[in-house]
Amino acid sequence: MALELWGLFASSFIASTLLPGGSEVALAWLVDAGQIPLWQLLSVAIAGNSAGGILTLVLGRFISKYYPARVLNNPRQERAKKWLQHHGAPALVLSWLPLIGDPLCLLAGWLKINVYWCSLFIVIGKAARYLLIAGLFS
């Protein structure tokens, strides 16, 4: 049982970084198997995915020291930057979205949006996603 939880944590963590991966299948499989209490599966998946998103946020803050503002100079990046500056930390509720969520966390860090508020909204978004997935498979 512990091995499955560690695997779910690792899968959730990796899925929430800029590395490719997905954790939905692992969670759905474990929920369907019914061997581990649902609250444990959700806690581990949410913790792993949130930790990955927060790490990406912190990495964004770190790289902002070495890459000046002129790096985001194409129109699409500029639009994303202005959108995130306008909406701020609450926009990170969308950090669960495939292809959008990870760069959103990185950009929020790069823009130095408040880490605590960003972390809160990352956790809320990730929790909503996993609650939905668990609800579909339980």
PyMOL commands that set and color helices and strands:
alter all, ss='L'
color gray80, all
select helices_A, chain A and resi 2-15+24-33+38-64+69-71+75-87+89-96+101-110+115-137
alter helices_A, ss='H'
color red, helices_A
deselect
rebuild
show_as cartoon
